[in-house]
Amino acid sequence: MPTPLVPPFTRETAIAKVRMAEDGWNSRDPERVSKVYTEDSQWRNRAEFPHGRKEIVEFLTRKWARELDYRLIKELWAFEGNRIAVRFAYEWRDDSGHWFRSYGNENWEFDAEGLMQRRFASINDMPIKAEDRKFHWPLGRRPDDHPGLSELGL
């Protein structure tokens, strides 16, 4: 694991922190993702409220078992001190082959070591046709030359 970027954030470090989070989530590895949160991290994700790394791993394991072919793009919205706000979109399909694009916003708060201690997410799902998908890179990290949300008009 690279050394985490720590607050207070500059524009450059906030953008880097957002990309690191995107890369982690695109790995779809719950254990890896959980390591960037504090041991007692508090979340709100839709109607679930995971608390601590163990519950985060359980939540992400269920999420990625249900949301297949998951590809995510995050974009910095705002930052100040130890807080970052992002907007995001991700595409996924269910086990019957129906595609969705999920849109959302997250508010993050970090401790002095750069670990996320609070994460509040608001998310909406929109059914899409397979031919309307915009995220076509191979599973894993989004290539550096792939457009972001603003470039895609999302």
C-alpha positions in Angstrom: 0.0 0.0 0.0 1.4 3.4 -0.9 1.6 6.0 1.9 -1.8 7.7 2.1 -2.2 11.4 1.2 -2.9 13.3 4.3 -4.9 16.4 5.1 -5.1 19.3 4.8 -5.7 18.7 1.1 -4.6 20.8 -1.8 -6.4 20.7 -5.1 -3.7 18.3 -6.4 -3.7 16.0 -3.4 -7.5 15.9 -3.4 -7.6 14.9 -7.0 -5.0 12.3 -6.4 -6.9 11.0 -3.3 -10.1 10.7 -5.5 -8.2 8.8 -8.2 -6.7 6.4 -5.6 -10.2 5.7 -4.3 -11.5 5.1 -7.8 -8.7 2.7 -8.5 -9.3 0.8 -5.3 -13.0 0.4 -5.9 -12.4 -0.7 -9.5 -10.2 -3.5 -8.2 -13.4 -4.9 -6.6 -11.2 -6.3 -3.8 -13.0 -5.7 -0.5 -9.9 -6.4 1.7 -7.8 -3.9 -0.3 -10.5 -1.3 -0.3 -11.1 -1.6 3.4 -7.5 -0.7 4.3 -8.0 3.0 3.3 -10.6 3.4 6.0 -10.1 3.7 9.8 -10.8 0.6 11.9 -14.0 2.3 13.2 -15.0 4.1 9.9 -18.6 5.1 9.7 -20.5 4.8 6.5 -23.9 5.6 5.1 -24.5 3.8 1.7 -28.1 3.9 0.5 -30.0 2.2 3.4 -27.0 0.5 4.9 -24.7 1.8 7.7 -21.5 -0.2 7.9 -19.3 0.5 10.8 -15.7 -0.5 10.9 -13.5 -2.5 8.4 -15.1 -5.9 9.0 -18.6 -4.6 8.1 -17.1 -2.7 5.1 -15.6 -5.9 3.8 -18.9 -7.7 4.3 -20.8 -4.9 2.5 -18.4 -4.7 -0.4 -18.4 -8.5 -0.8 -22.2 -8.5 -1.1 -22.1 -5.4 -3.4 -19.7 -6.9 -6.0 -21.4 -10.3 -5.9 -24.6 -8.5 -7.0 -23.2 -5.7 -9.2 -21.3 -7.5 -12.0 -18.9 -6.0 -14.5 -18.6 -3.0 -12.2 -16.7 0.0 -13.6 -16.5 3.3 -11.7 -15.5 6.9 -12.4 -15.1 9.4 -9.6 -14.6 13.2 -9.9 -13.6 15.8 -7.3 -16.4 18.2 -6.5 -15.0 20.2 -3.6 -12.5 19.9 -0.8 -11.4 21.8 2.4 -9.1 20.8 5.2 -9.7 17.1 5.9 -12.9 16.8 3.8 -13.5 15.9 0.1 -16.7 15.8 -1.8 -17.0 13.7 -5.0 -19.5 12.9 -7.6 -19.4 9.5 -9.3 -21.0 7.2 -11.8 -20.6 3.5 -12.2 -22.0 0.9 -14.7 -22.9 -2.6 -13.8 -25.2 -5.5 -14.7 -27.3 -7.8 -12.6 -27.2 -11.6 -13.0 -30.0 -11.5 -15.5 -28.0 -9.2 -17.9 -29.8 -6.0 -17.2 -27.5 -2.9 -17.2 -27.6 0.1 -14.9 -25.7 3.3 -14.4 -25.6 4.5 -10.8 -25.0 8.1 -10.1 -24.1 9.6 -6.8 -22.3 11.9 -4.5 -20.0 11.1 -1.5 -18.8 13.2 1.4 -15.6 12.0 2.9 -13.8 12.9 6.1 -10.2 11.8 6.9 -8.1 11.4 10.0 -4.7 12.9 10.4 -3.0 9.8 8.8 -5.2 10.1 5.7 -7.5 7.2 6.4 -11.2 7.8 5.7 -13.1 8.0 9.0 -16.5 8.9 7.6 -18.2 8.2 4.2 -21.7 9.4 3.3 -23.0 8.3 -0.1 -26.2 9.1 -1.9 -26.9 7.0 -5.0 -29.5 6.6 -7.7 -29.7 3.8 -10.2 -30.9 4.2 -13.8 -31.6 1.2 -16.0 -29.7 1.5 -19.3 -29.5 -0.5 -22.5 -26.2 -2.4 -23.1 -25.6 -0.2 -26.2 -25.9 3.0 -24.1 -22.9 2.0 -21.8 -20.1 4.5 -21.8 -17.5 2.6 -19.6 -15.9 0.0 -21.8 -12.4 -0.5 -20.5 -11.3 -4.0 -19.3 -12.2 -4.7 -15.7 -9.9 -3.0 -13.3 -8.3 0.4 -13.3 -9.7 3.0 -15.7 -7.0 3.8 -18.3 -5.5 7.3 -18.0 -6.7 8.2 -21.5 -10.4 7.2 -20.8 -12.6 10.2 -20.5 -13.9 11.3 -17.0 -17.4 12.2 -16.1 -17.3 15.8 -17.3 -15.8 14.7 -20.7 -18.6 12.1 -21.1 -21.3 14.6 -20.3 -22.4 12.7 -17.2 
